[in-house]
Amino acid sequence: MNLLKKSQEKVNNPSFILKVIFWALVVVFVLIVGYIMIPIFSRYIGFYFIIVSGIIFFLLGIALIFLSIREKIDRLLKKFLIITGASAIGIPIGVILHNLFYALFIKLFGTNFWDRIGVGDEPFFFILSTIICPIAFLVGTIGSMMLYYKIKGQRKGG
């Protein structure tokens, strides 16, 4: 009974929930990258996977930011966790805004608008969602992991 009570307290602990959300975010990121980079995944999993995983990624990013702000943790670790969550939110938003602006400018200025201005596509949100945010996600993730294990090692006396 005592073991059950301890495990229940651990699950209800906000730090534990923060760790679970962080690692779930990392797993979803790896699955999305695998879907994009490994052609056999996209052939067998289907297109809806990327939509559902994008929504999950977005929601986990919001939860990570919320819990990181609320939780009493090291300031630098908190910053890295917020960077991780913000970039997780930024990727799906950047993808949506890229497509919306692309379509909006074609609707307003004609089908050959992007060719007339010398750009084949809407570049700002595309670069943000495909390069900047994933790099920020990796920086936030690696920084969070390193700081967490450094802090954990200092508490143990190592």
Backbone bond lengths (Angstrom), bond angles and torsions (degrees), N, CA, C in turn:
res aa  C-N    CA-C-N  psi(-1)  N-CA   C-N-CA  omega(-1)  CA-C   N-CA-C  phi
1 M - - - 1.457 - - 1.516 110.97 -
2 N 1.329 116.53 -41.70 1.456 120.85 -179.46 1.530 110.86 -64.06
3 L 1.340 117.40 -38.48 1.456 121.61 178.26 1.523 110.95 -64.99
4 L 1.313 116.78 -40.89 1.456 121.49 177.49 1.517 111.05 -62.94
5 K 1.311 117.10 -40.78 1.458 121.56 179.57 1.529 110.70 -65.63
6 K 1.342 116.90 -41.52 1.466 120.66 178.83 1.523 111.09 -64.67
7 S 1.331 117.42 -42.06 1.463 119.52 179.69 1.523 110.85 -67.61
8 Q 1.333 117.93 -34.66 1.465 121.07 176.90 1.527 110.76 -66.43
9 E 1.334 117.34 -40.24 1.460 121.04 177.21 1.524 110.66 -64.18
10 K 1.322 117.03 -38.05 1.457 121.23 179.27 1.526 110.94 -64.34
11 V 1.318 116.97 -42.72 1.464 121.31 -179.86 1.529 110.71 -66.74
12 N 1.313 118.36 -36.19 1.463 121.51 179.74 1.524 112.93 -79.50
13 N 1.318 118.57 -9.14 1.450 123.34 179.77 1.535 109.63 -68.85
14 P 1.339 118.58 127.27 1.472 120.64 179.69 1.529 113.36 -59.47
15 S 1.331 118.68 -32.43 1.467 120.52 177.29 1.521 111.09 -63.72
16 F 1.319 116.51 -39.49 1.461 120.78 177.98 1.528 110.36 -64.72
17 I 1.308 117.09 -43.43 1.465 121.81 179.04 1.525 110.13 -64.01
18 L 1.329 116.78 -39.29 1.465 121.57 177.51 1.529 110.35 -61.41
19 K 1.322 117.33 -43.06 1.467 121.16 178.38 1.524 111.04 -64.77
20 V 1.316 116.54 -42.62 1.466 119.96 -179.95 1.527 110.51 -62.69
21 I 1.317 116.89 -43.91 1.472 120.50 179.01 1.523 110.34 -64.19
22 F 1.328 116.98 -43.02 1.459 120.82 179.16 1.527 110.85 -58.79
23 W 1.341 116.63 -49.51 1.460 119.37 -177.75 1.524 111.86 -70.51
24 A 1.321 118.06 -31.79 1.468 120.45 174.94 1.527 110.09 -64.76
25 L 1.325 115.91 -39.03 1.467 120.89 177.36 1.526 110.68 -62.92
26 V 1.323 117.16 -42.24 1.468 121.19 178.22 1.533 110.26 -63.68
27 V 1.333 117.45 -43.01 1.466 120.78 -179.69 1.530 110.90 -64.43
28 V 1.322 117.30 -43.65 1.470 120.17 179.23 1.526 110.15 -64.32
29 F 1.333 117.85 -39.23 1.464 121.29 177.33 1.533 110.39 -60.64
30 V 1.319 116.93 -45.36 1.470 120.78 179.26 1.531 110.27 -63.02
31 L 1.326 117.53 -40.42 1.469 120.46 178.34 1.530 111.40 -64.59
32 I 1.326 117.09 -41.29 1.470 120.44 178.90 1.522 110.12 -64.98
33 V 1.327 117.27 -46.03 1.466 120.44 178.90 1.528 110.12 -62.72
34 G 1.329 117.11 -40.69 1.458 120.59 176.51 1.521 111.87 -61.16
35 Y 1.319 116.34 -41.29 1.464 120.97 178.84 1.528 110.64 -62.24
36 I 1.329 116.33 -41.11 1.461 120.79 -177.16 1.532 111.59 -75.83
37 M 1.326 116.76 -41.30 1.465 120.69 -171.40 1.527 114.62 -89.30
38 I 1.319 118.28 -24.90 1.462 121.13 -176.85 1.532 108.10 -110.09
39 P 1.331 116.65 107.98 1.472 120.11 -172.79 1.523 115.34 -58.32
40 I 1.324 118.04 -31.23 1.469 119.34 -177.33 1.533 111.33 -65.50
41 F 1.348 117.38 -30.65 1.469 120.19 176.81 1.525 110.51 -62.37
42 S 1.322 115.98 -48.78 1.466 118.80 -177.02 1.521 111.72 -67.27
43 R 1.316 117.40 -25.98 1.461 120.43 179.29 1.529 111.49 -72.56
44 Y 1.334 116.87 -37.50 1.464 119.90 -173.92 1.526 114.25 -101.24
45 I 1.296 117.72 -24.51 1.465 119.57 -176.14 1.514 111.33 -84.25
46 G 1.312 118.32 -42.19 1.451 121.31 179.05 1.519 112.57 104.51
47 F 1.320 114.96 161.66 1.463 122.03 -174.89 1.520 112.85 -70.61
48 Y 1.314 118.09 -32.13 1.462 120.62 -177.04 1.525 112.34 -65.57
49 F 1.325 116.37 -22.01 1.458 119.90 177.16 1.524 111.00 -58.53
50 I 1.321 117.29 -43.53 1.468 120.48 -176.88 1.526 110.48 -67.83
51 I 1.306 117.75 -34.12 1.465 120.93 178.14 1.527 110.22 -69.68
52 V 1.317 116.97 -49.28 1.468 121.17 -179.15 1.525 110.78 -64.53
53 S 1.330 117.27 -44.37 1.461 119.77 179.79 1.522 111.47 -67.29
54 G 1.318 118.17 -32.67 1.469 121.20 175.10 1.519 111.82 -64.49
55 I 1.320 116.50 -40.85 1.469 120.72 177.50 1.526 110.27 -66.59
56 I 1.328 116.91 -43.43 1.464 120.47 177.89 1.522 110.41 -62.74
57 F 1.317 116.92 -43.09 1.467 122.49 178.82 1.529 110.58 -59.07
58 F 1.315 116.25 -44.94 1.469 122.73 178.42 1.530 111.02 -61.11
59 L 1.321 116.92 -48.78 1.467 121.05 -178.26 1.534 112.38 -66.71
60 L 1.324 116.86 -37.87 1.463 119.93 175.98 1.527 110.99 -65.57
61 G 1.328 117.03 -36.19 1.467 120.91 176.46 1.520 111.72 -62.67
62 I 1.329 116.69 -42.45 1.468 120.82 177.11 1.532 110.01 -62.56
63 A 1.332 116.33 -45.71 1.465 120.26 -179.71 1.524 111.18 -62.99
64 L 1.334 117.17 -39.29 1.464 120.47 179.67 1.522 111.31 -64.16
65 I 1.307 117.22 -43.40 1.466 120.26 178.27 1.522 110.47 -63.59
66 F 1.319 116.69 -47.14 1.460 121.08 -178.40 1.527 111.12 -59.19
67 L 1.325 116.87 -48.98 1.467 119.92 -178.75 1.524 112.06 -70.22
68 S 1.321 117.66 -33.43 1.466 120.23 178.01 1.523 111.47 -64.95
69 I 1.308 116.55 -39.87 1.465 120.49 178.89 1.521 110.06 -69.18
70 R 1.319 117.31 -40.74 1.457 122.52 -176.26 1.530 113.52 -74.00
71 E 1.308 116.32 -31.73 1.457 121.20 -173.82 1.535 111.38 -79.83
72 K 1.301 116.44 144.68 1.465 122.61 176.45 1.521 108.13 -87.50
73 I 1.333 116.10 93.30 1.459 121.85 179.42 1.521 109.18 -132.55
74 D 1.322 115.72 171.92 1.455 122.27 179.27 1.533 109.99 -53.83
75 R 1.343 116.46 139.21 1.474 120.61 -175.23 1.523 112.69 -60.78
76 L 1.328 116.56 -43.51 1.460 119.09 -179.10 1.530 111.19 -67.55
77 L 1.321 117.09 -40.31 1.460 120.86 175.87 1.527 110.34 -61.75
78 K 1.318 116.39 -41.62 1.467 120.89 178.19 1.525 110.74 -59.80
79 K 1.346 116.53 -41.43 1.471 120.15 179.28 1.528 111.17 -64.08
80 F 1.331 116.76 -43.34 1.466 119.35 178.67 1.527 111.59 -65.29
81 L 1.321 117.49 -38.49 1.462 119.87 177.24 1.524 111.59 -65.83
82 I 1.319 116.80 -38.09 1.469 120.32 177.72 1.527 110.57 -67.48
83 I 1.336 117.49 -39.12 1.465 120.54 175.60 1.525 110.22 -61.03
84 T 1.317 116.59 -42.80 1.463 121.23 178.43 1.527 110.86 -61.08
85 G 1.324 116.55 -47.91 1.468 120.08 -179.96 1.513 112.72 -66.85
86 A 1.328 117.20 -40.61 1.474 120.70 -178.95 1.523 111.12 -65.85
87 S 1.316 116.94 -39.71 1.465 118.53 178.66 1.528 110.79 -70.78
88 A 1.330 116.91 -31.85 1.467 120.01 175.35 1.525 110.66 -65.32
89 I 1.301 116.87 -34.63 1.468 120.70 176.16 1.529 110.11 -74.65
90 G 1.330 115.94 -37.47 1.462 121.00 -175.83 1.517 114.30 -66.97
91 I 1.316 118.15 -32.13 1.467 120.07 -177.24 1.533 111.51 -63.61
92 P 1.346 120.13 -55.98 1.469 118.20 179.63 1.528 113.36 -65.77
93 I 1.326 116.78 -35.15 1.466 118.96 177.93 1.525 110.28 -64.96
94 G 1.335 116.79 -41.84 1.463 120.65 177.97 1.518 112.39 -61.92
95 V 1.325 116.70 -39.93 1.464 120.86 178.57 1.530 110.02 -63.94
96 I 1.316 116.56 -45.94 1.472 120.33 -179.41 1.524 111.02 -64.77
97 L 1.339 117.18 -46.45 1.462 120.08 -179.82 1.528 112.11 -65.39
98 H 1.320 117.04 -35.85 1.467 120.55 176.51 1.530 110.07 -57.80
99 N 1.321 116.20 -49.24 1.461 119.80 -178.71 1.525 112.41 -69.28
100 L 1.338 117.12 -37.88 1.469 119.80 178.42 1.522 112.24 -64.78
101 F 1.333 117.07 -46.03 1.465 119.86 179.30 1.526 111.66 -66.55
102 Y 1.314 116.94 -38.65 1.454 120.52 177.01 1.529 110.32 -58.91
103 A 1.319 116.11 -49.46 1.468 120.21 -179.29 1.528 111.85 -68.82
104 L 1.335 117.29 -39.59 1.464 120.75 -179.44 1.524 112.08 -62.48
105 F 1.317 117.52 -44.56 1.455 120.03 -179.59 1.526 111.77 -68.89
106 I 1.325 117.81 -32.89 1.465 120.20 174.30 1.521 109.98 -67.23
107 K 1.322 116.74 -41.37 1.471 121.14 179.61 1.534 111.25 -64.49
108 L 1.349 116.44 -42.27 1.462 120.45 -177.00 1.523 113.52 -77.66
109 F 1.327 118.28 -38.53 1.462 120.97 -170.13 1.524 114.51 -117.56
110 G 1.316 118.64 5.45 1.461 121.56 176.01 1.520 113.09 102.85
111 T 1.338 113.94 164.74 1.459 119.91 -173.38 1.523 113.77 -68.25
112 N 1.313 117.92 -25.21 1.462 118.75 -178.61 1.541 112.28 -102.01
113 F 1.326 117.02 22.94 1.468 120.71 -178.20 1.518 112.51 -57.77
114 W 1.314 117.05 -48.27 1.467 120.24 -175.34 1.525 111.18 -67.29
115 D 1.324 117.44 -33.06 1.466 120.24 176.36 1.527 111.46 -71.09
116 R 1.336 116.98 -37.51 1.474 120.53 179.81 1.518 112.86 -63.67
117 I 1.326 117.44 -35.91 1.468 118.61 -179.08 1.528 111.96 -87.53
118 G 1.326 116.56 -1.17 1.457 120.38 175.31 1.515 115.13 86.71
119 V 1.320 115.82 12.17 1.459 120.69 177.83 1.525 106.95 -121.60
120 G 1.312 116.79 130.15 1.459 119.85 -177.56 1.509 114.11 -75.77
121 D 1.317 116.96 -15.43 1.457 120.69 -173.96 1.525 108.49 -159.73
122 E 1.319 116.34 168.40 1.469 120.95 177.06 1.529 107.74 -73.28
123 P 1.339 118.49 113.90 1.465 119.25 -170.54 1.527 116.06 -86.92
124 F 1.316 119.86 -32.84 1.456 121.58 -168.67 1.531 111.96 -63.11
125 F 1.322 116.88 -58.43 1.468 120.25 -177.38 1.529 111.76 -70.91
126 F 1.343 116.37 -26.73 1.458 119.97 176.23 1.528 110.58 -64.41
127 I 1.331 116.55 -49.37 1.471 121.12 179.00 1.521 110.29 -65.46
128 L 1.322 116.95 -38.91 1.460 120.94 178.90 1.536 110.99 -60.76
129 S 1.328 117.01 -47.02 1.460 119.86 -174.33 1.524 113.90 -82.64
130 T 1.328 118.71 -20.55 1.462 119.36 -177.60 1.525 114.11 -105.35
131 I 1.330 117.68 -19.23 1.464 119.88 -177.42 1.526 111.69 -122.61
132 I 1.321 117.72 -57.76 1.466 121.96 -172.19 1.536 111.45 -65.66
133 C 1.317 117.18 -53.78 1.477 119.97 -177.59 1.529 113.65 -64.08
134 P 1.347 119.78 -42.42 1.470 117.65 176.32 1.538 113.13 -63.22
135 I 1.325 117.29 -37.07 1.464 119.58 176.36 1.521 110.05 -65.30
136 A 1.333 116.77 -43.53 1.471 120.47 177.59 1.531 110.37 -62.59
137 F 1.321 116.88 -37.70 1.470 120.10 177.67 1.523 110.33 -62.23
138 L 1.317 117.26 -45.15 1.462 120.53 179.51 1.524 111.54 -65.28
139 V 1.324 117.31 -41.39 1.466 120.70 177.45 1.528 110.28 -62.14
140 G 1.329 117.15 -46.92 1.460 121.22 179.22 1.517 112.35 -63.32
141 T 1.322 116.52 -40.71 1.459 120.74 -179.20 1.526 111.68 -67.60
142 I 1.317 116.60 -49.41 1.465 120.25 -179.28 1.527 110.43 -65.16
143 G 1.331 116.91 -42.89 1.461 119.93 177.68 1.517 112.47 -62.56
144 S 1.320 117.06 -40.78 1.468 121.11 178.41 1.519 111.30 -63.80
145 M 1.329 116.19 -44.77 1.463 119.49 -179.64 1.527 110.98 -64.08
146 M 1.321 116.86 -44.85 1.464 119.75 -178.59 1.528 111.06 -63.99
147 L 1.329 117.30 -44.88 1.460 120.08 -179.89 1.524 111.62 -67.45
148 Y 1.326 117.48 -39.74 1.456 119.84 -179.99 1.524 110.34 -60.78
149 Y 1.325 116.20 -47.26 1.467 118.78 -177.99 1.528 111.65 -72.38
150 K 1.325 118.10 -28.97 1.468 120.86 175.01 1.532 109.94 -67.25
151 I 1.329 116.57 -46.29 1.470 121.42 179.21 1.527 110.07 -64.75
152 K 1.333 116.48 -41.84 1.461 120.49 179.43 1.530 110.46 -63.56
153 G 1.328 117.50 -39.08 1.461 121.44 177.60 1.512 112.89 -66.67
154 Q 1.337 117.42 -35.97 1.470 121.25 178.38 1.520 110.88 -68.49
155 R 1.339 117.28 -35.48 1.475 120.23 179.35 1.511 111.60 -68.48
156 K 1.337 116.55 -32.49 1.466 119.75 179.32 1.526 111.80 -78.40
157 G 1.336 115.61 -11.84 1.457 119.14 178.28 1.514 112.70 97.11
158 G 1.372 115.95 13.80 1.463 119.52 -177.00 1.428 110.41 -101.47
